Amino acid sequence: MRKAKPKKRILLPDPKFGDPEVTRFINNMMLSGKKSVAFQVFYDAIDIVADKMKKEEKAPLEIWKAALENITPHVEVKSRRVGGATFQVPIEIRPERKVSISMKNLIFFARKRTGHSMSEKLAAEIMAAYNNEGAAYKKKEDTHRMAEANKAFAHFRF
């Protein structure tokens, strides 16, 4: 890279929980610049999680954080050409990218779910991820399985 690295933008904490990680999640979820809609969807989803998981002794925000932790991948595979062949090389993921991947997977698979509103779909995906199930968790497991299968090519790391 010729230019200097861009400065990290500081995210303001969200109004309800005071957590910048929630703001980052909402920025990922937002469509067409409709941030207030994204905030409302997230807060409704957290309320649904609170209602449905009353037996857990955790706050709904802690359940969301635990769900994100459960679907966070630790390794991924990257294509690397060596000679004429292309190898899938397993590589450890940077911490910021781990969080980004887990948030984007949670949102993507929540959108693909069947349900009435986005907040209901998001709440269902959060609860599934918290219980180590659901499509986002399966995606993480598939990524880890692929990295494990291609462990022999780890020496091609760059």
C-alpha positions in Angstrom: 0.0 0.0 0.0 1.4 3.4 -1.0 -0.9 5.6 1.2 -1.0 5.7 5.0 -3.5 3.5 6.7 -6.9 5.2 7.2 -7.7 6.3 10.7 -10.2 4.2 12.7 -13.5 6.0 13.1 -14.8 6.2 16.6 -18.3 5.0 16.9 -20.7 6.7 19.3 -22.4 4.4 21.8 -26.1 3.6 21.2 -28.7 5.6 23.2 -30.3 2.7 25.0 -27.5 0.4 26.1 -24.5 2.8 25.7 -22.5 0.2 23.8 -20.5 1.1 20.6 -20.6 -2.6 19.5 -24.4 -2.2 19.2 -23.9 0.8 17.0 -21.6 -1.1 14.8 -24.1 -3.9 14.5 -26.9 -1.4 13.6 -24.6 0.2 11.0 -24.2 -3.2 9.4 -27.9 -3.8 9.5 -29.0 -0.4 8.2 -30.3 -0.2 4.6 -30.4 2.9 2.5 -29.3 5.2 5.4 -32.3 4.4 7.6 -30.6 4.3 10.9 -33.6 5.0 13.1 -35.4 2.1 11.5 -32.4 -0.2 12.1 -32.3 1.0 15.8 -36.0 0.2 16.2 -35.6 -3.3 14.6 -32.7 -4.1 16.9 -34.4 -2.9 20.1 -37.6 -4.8 19.2 -35.5 -7.9 18.6 -33.8 -7.5 21.9 -37.2 -7.1 23.6 -38.5 -10.3 21.9 -35.3 -12.2 23.1 -36.0 -10.9 26.6 -39.6 -12.1 26.6 -38.8 -15.6 25.1 -35.7 -16.3 27.2 -36.8 -15.2 30.7 -35.5 -18.4 32.3 -31.9 -17.4 31.4 -30.3 -15.4 34.2 -28.7 -13.1 31.6 -29.6 -9.7 30.3 -30.8 -9.7 26.7 -27.8 -7.7 25.6 -25.5 -10.4 27.2 -27.5 -13.1 25.3 -26.8 -11.1 22.0 -23.1 -10.8 22.8 -22.9 -14.5 23.7 -24.7 -15.3 20.4 -22.2 -13.2 18.5 -19.3 -15.0 20.3 -20.8 -18.4 19.3 -20.9 -17.6 15.6 -17.5 -15.9 15.4 -15.1 -17.9 13.2 -11.4 -18.1 14.2 -9.9 -19.3 10.9 -10.9 -18.9 7.3 -9.6 -20.1 4.0 -8.1 -17.9 1.3 -7.3 -18.9 -2.3 -3.6 -18.9 -3.1 -2.2 -19.8 -6.5 1.1 -21.7 -6.4 2.3 -22.8 -9.8 -0.7 -23.8 -11.8 -2.8 -25.0 -8.9 -5.1 -23.0 -6.6 -5.0 -24.0 -2.9 -7.4 -23.1 -0.1 -5.0 -21.9 2.6 -6.3 -21.7 6.2 -5.5 -18.3 7.8 -6.3 -16.9 11.2 -8.6 -13.9 11.2 -7.8 -10.5 12.6 -10.0 -9.6 15.7 -11.8 -6.7 13.9 -12.6 -8.9 10.9 -13.9 -11.7 13.2 -16.4 -9.3 14.7 -17.4 -8.0 11.3 -17.9 -11.5 9.8 -20.0 -12.6 12.8 -22.2 -9.6 12.7 -22.7 -9.8 8.9 -23.5 -13.5 9.1 -26.1 -13.0 11.8 -27.8 -10.2 9.8 -27.6 -12.1 6.5 -29.1 -15.3 7.9 -31.7 -13.4 9.9 -32.8 -11.7 6.6 -33.1 -15.1 4.9 -35.3 -16.6 7.7 -39.0 -16.9 7.3 -41.0 -14.7 9.6 -43.2 -11.7 9.9 -40.9 -8.8 10.7 -37.2 -8.3 10.6 -37.1 -7.9 14.4 -38.8 -11.3 14.8 -36.4 -12.9 12.4 -33.4 -11.3 14.0 -34.6 -12.4 17.5 -35.0 -15.9 16.3 -31.5 -16.0 14.8 -30.0 -14.5 18.0 -31.7 -17.2 20.1 -30.6 -19.9 17.7 -27.0 -18.6 17.7 -27.1 -18.4 21.5 -28.0 -22.1 21.7 -25.3 -23.1 19.2 -27.7 -23.8 16.3 -29.1 -21.9 13.3 -27.7 -21.0 9.9 -25.1 -18.5 11.2 -23.6 -21.1 13.5 -23.6 -23.7 10.7 -21.7 -21.2 8.5 -19.0 -20.9 11.2 -18.8 -24.7 11.6 -18.5 -25.1 7.8 -15.7 -22.5 7.7 -13.8 -24.3 10.5 -14.3 -27.7 8.8 -13.0 -26.3 5.5 -9.9 -24.9 7.2 -9.3 -28.2 9.0 -9.6 -30.1 5.8 -7.0 -27.8 4.1 -4.6 -27.7 7.0 -2.0 -29.5 4.9 -1.6 -26.3 2.8 -1.0 -24.1 5.8 2.7 -23.7 4.8 1.6 -21.7 1.7 0.6 -18.9 4.1 1.7 -15.4 3.0 
